[in-house]
Amino acid sequence: MNIGIIGAGNVGSALARACVTAGHSVCVSAAHAIKAQGLAAETGATAARTNAEAVAEADIVILAVPYSALAEVAAEMVDELAGRIVIDVTNTGAPDLDHRLSTTSAAEELQVILPEARVVKAFNTVFAALQPTPTVEGMRLDGLFATDDEYAREQISALLGGLGYEPLDCGPLIMARALEDMALVNIRLNAVNGWSWHTAWKLVGVR
């Protein structure tokens, strides 16, 4: 697949490494071009000069920017992202540990901004440290995702499986609210207890 990643922070960098290792063609952009260039040199991805350039040939676009920047980045790319699969990896509650549990989600907000995009919620329940190799204690981590789009559902399942996850379809996009709350619980536990940020959710007993 051709994958465009906007954002070269911890999550964007981890997903770029994972996707390149899995054999995908990755093009990455960042607010500061030097970060995209450094990530490209390190991983074998291609650095784009602009966000539009990063997604020009993409089958799947990953928006790996902070939640606070998500709406602005998306609003600038409404035309470029129309018809494309767009993965939202953000969590509205992080890093505010006293955030109320979700009554909406970043993914639902993103779908409103990008009405013609095929929005998917994915990768938000797995810490960046685990994304290049999504296993804990010998178990493949669940790749939890939600979307309203059938074509996107097929493609994200294939992508997750190829990256080493056990794809787990959580249903329509409204379920992104639950996925964000799951992520917030994991973030809070690590922050409060001083854990190593290597904990992850795994649904057991179904296979």
C-alpha positions as CSV (number, residue, x, y, z in Angstrom):
1,M,0.0,0.0,0.0
2,N,1.0,3.6,-0.4
3,I,0.6,5.2,3.0
4,G,0.8,8.9,3.8
5,I,1.6,9.9,7.4
6,I,1.1,13.5,8.6
7,G,3.1,14.0,11.7
8,A,6.5,12.8,12.8
9,G,6.2,12.7,16.5
10,N,6.3,9.5,18.6
11,V,3.2,7.9,17.0
12,G,3.9,9.1,13.5
13,S,7.5,7.9,13.7
14,A,6.5,4.5,15.2
15,L,3.9,3.9,12.5
16,A,6.3,5.0,9.7
17,R,8.8,2.4,11.0
18,A,6.2,-0.3,11.2
19,C,4.7,0.3,7.8
20,V,8.1,0.5,6.0
21,T,9.2,-2.7,7.8
22,A,6.0,-4.4,6.6
23,G,6.8,-3.5,3.0
24,H,4.6,-0.5,2.4
25,S,5.6,2.7,0.6
26,V,5.5,5.5,3.1
27,C,5.5,9.3,2.6
28,V,5.7,11.5,5.7
29,S,5.2,15.2,6.4
30,A,5.7,17.2,9.5
31,A,5.1,20.8,10.8
32,H,8.9,21.1,10.7
33,A,10.3,19.7,7.4
34,I,13.6,18.7,9.1
35,K,11.7,16.2,11.3
36,A,10.2,14.5,8.3
37,Q,13.6,14.4,6.6
38,G,15.2,12.8,9.6
39,L,12.5,10.2,10.0
40,A,12.7,9.4,6.3
41,A,16.5,8.9,6.5
42,E,16.1,6.7,9.5
43,T,13.3,4.5,8.3
44,G,13.4,4.4,4.5
45,A,10.3,6.5,4.1
46,T,10.1,9.4,1.8
47,A,9.9,13.0,3.2
48,A,7.3,15.3,1.7
49,R,7.6,19.1,1.7
50,T,3.9,19.6,2.4
51,N,1.0,17.6,3.8
52,A,-0.7,17.7,0.4
53,E,2.4,16.1,-1.1
54,A,2.5,13.4,1.6
55,V,-1.0,12.2,0.7
56,A,-1.0,12.7,-3.1
57,E,-0.5,9.0,-3.9
58,A,-1.7,7.6,-0.7
59,D,-4.2,4.7,-0.4
60,I,-4.4,5.3,3.3
61,V,-3.6,8.5,5.2
62,I,-2.7,8.4,8.9
63,L,-3.2,11.7,10.8
64,A,-0.6,11.4,13.6
65,V,-0.9,14.9,14.9
66,P,-2.0,16.0,18.4
67,Y,-5.7,16.2,18.9
68,S,-5.3,20.0,19.4
69,A,-4.1,20.3,15.8
70,L,-6.3,17.7,14.2
71,A,-9.2,20.0,13.1
72,E,-6.9,22.6,11.6
73,V,-4.8,20.1,9.7
74,A,-7.9,18.3,8.4
75,A,-9.7,21.6,7.4
76,E,-6.8,22.5,5.2
77,M,-7.0,19.3,3.3
78,V,-10.7,18.7,2.7
79,D,-10.3,18.3,-1.0
80,E,-7.1,16.2,-0.9
81,L,-8.6,13.7,1.6
82,A,-12.0,13.3,-0.1
83,G,-12.6,9.7,-1.0
84,R,-9.5,8.5,0.9
85,I,-9.2,6.3,3.9
86,V,-8.1,8.5,6.8
87,I,-7.0,7.0,10.1
88,D,-7.4,9.1,13.2
89,V,-5.0,7.9,16.0
90,T,-5.7,10.7,18.5
91,N,-7.2,10.7,22.0
92,T,-9.3,13.7,23.0
93,G,-8.7,13.1,26.7
94,A,-4.9,12.8,26.7
95,P,-2.9,14.1,28.5
96,D,-5.6,15.5,30.7
97,L,-6.0,12.7,33.2
98,D,-9.2,14.3,34.7
99,H,-11.0,14.4,31.4
100,R,-14.6,13.3,31.4
101,L,-15.4,10.1,29.6
102,S,-16.3,10.6,26.0
103,T,-19.6,11.9,24.7
104,T,-18.1,12.2,21.2
105,S,-14.8,11.3,19.7
106,A,-12.0,12.8,17.6
107,A,-12.9,10.5,14.8
108,E,-16.5,11.6,14.7
109,E,-15.4,15.2,14.8
110,L,-13.0,14.5,11.9
111,Q,-15.7,12.9,9.8
112,V,-17.8,16.1,10.1
113,I,-14.8,18.1,8.8
114,L,-14.1,15.5,6.1
115,P,-17.6,14.4,5.0
116,E,-16.3,12.7,1.9
117,A,-13.4,10.8,3.5
118,R,-13.5,7.3,4.8
119,V,-12.6,7.9,8.4
120,V,-11.3,5.1,10.6
121,K,-10.3,5.1,14.3
122,A,-7.3,2.9,14.9
123,F,-3.9,2.7,16.6
124,N,-5.0,4.9,19.5
125,T,-5.2,2.1,22.1
126,V,-1.5,1.0,21.6
127,F,1.4,3.1,22.9
128,A,4.0,4.3,20.4
129,A,6.7,2.1,22.0
130,L,4.7,-1.1,21.0
131,Q,3.6,-0.1,17.5
132,P,6.7,-1.2,15.6
133,T,6.4,-4.7,17.2
134,P,2.8,-5.1,18.5
135,T,3.4,-8.0,20.9
136,V,3.4,-8.3,24.7
137,E,4.4,-11.5,26.5
138,G,4.3,-13.4,23.3
139,M,0.7,-12.3,22.4
140,R,-0.2,-10.4,19.3
141,L,-1.9,-7.2,20.4
142,D,-5.5,-6.5,19.2
143,G,-5.7,-3.9,16.5
144,L,-8.9,-2.3,17.6
145,F,-10.7,-0.1,15.0
146,A,-14.0,1.5,14.2
147,T,-15.4,2.9,11.0
148,D,-18.7,3.4,9.1
149,D,-17.2,2.6,5.7
150,E,-17.1,-1.0,4.4
151,Y,-14.2,-0.5,2.0
152,A,-12.2,1.1,4.7
153,R,-13.0,-1.7,7.1
154,E,-11.5,-4.3,4.7
155,Q,-8.4,-2.2,4.0
156,I,-7.6,-1.4,7.7
157,S,-8.1,-5.0,8.7
158,A,-5.5,-6.0,6.0
159,L,-3.1,-3.3,7.1
160,L,-3.4,-4.2,10.8
161,G,-2.9,-7.9,10.1
162,G,0.2,-7.1,8.0
163,L,1.7,-5.0,10.7
164,G,1.4,-7.9,13.2
165,Y,-1.8,-7.1,15.0
166,E,-4.9,-9.3,15.5
167,P,-7.4,-7.0,13.7
168,L,-10.6,-6.5,15.8
169,D,-13.5,-4.7,14.2
170,C,-15.3,-2.8,17.0
171,G,-18.1,-1.6,14.7
172,P,-19.3,1.8,13.6
173,L,-17.4,5.0,14.1
174,I,-19.4,5.9,17.2
175,M,-17.4,3.2,18.9
176,A,-14.4,5.4,18.7
177,R,-15.7,7.0,21.9
178,A,-15.1,3.7,23.7
179,L,-11.7,3.2,22.1
180,E,-10.6,6.7,23.3
181,D,-11.8,5.9,26.8
182,M,-9.9,2.6,26.8
183,A,-6.8,4.5,25.8
184,L,-7.3,7.1,28.6
185,V,-7.6,4.3,31.2
186,N,-4.2,2.9,30.0
187,I,-2.6,6.3,29.9
188,R,-3.8,7.1,33.4
189,L,-2.6,3.8,34.9
190,N,0.9,4.3,33.5
191,A,1.1,8.0,34.5
192,V,-0.2,7.5,38.1
193,N,1.7,4.3,38.8
194,G,4.9,5.1,37.1
195,W,4.7,2.1,34.7
196,S,6.9,1.7,31.6
197,W,4.3,2.6,28.9
198,H,4.4,-1.0,27.6
199,T,0.9,-2.1,28.8
200,A,-1.8,-2.9,26.2
201,W,-5.3,-4.2,25.9
202,K,-5.9,-7.8,24.8
203,L,-9.3,-9.5,24.5
204,V,-8.9,-13.1,25.6
205,G,-11.2,-16.1,25.4
206,V,-12.6,-15.5,21.9
207,R,-10.2,-17.6,19.8
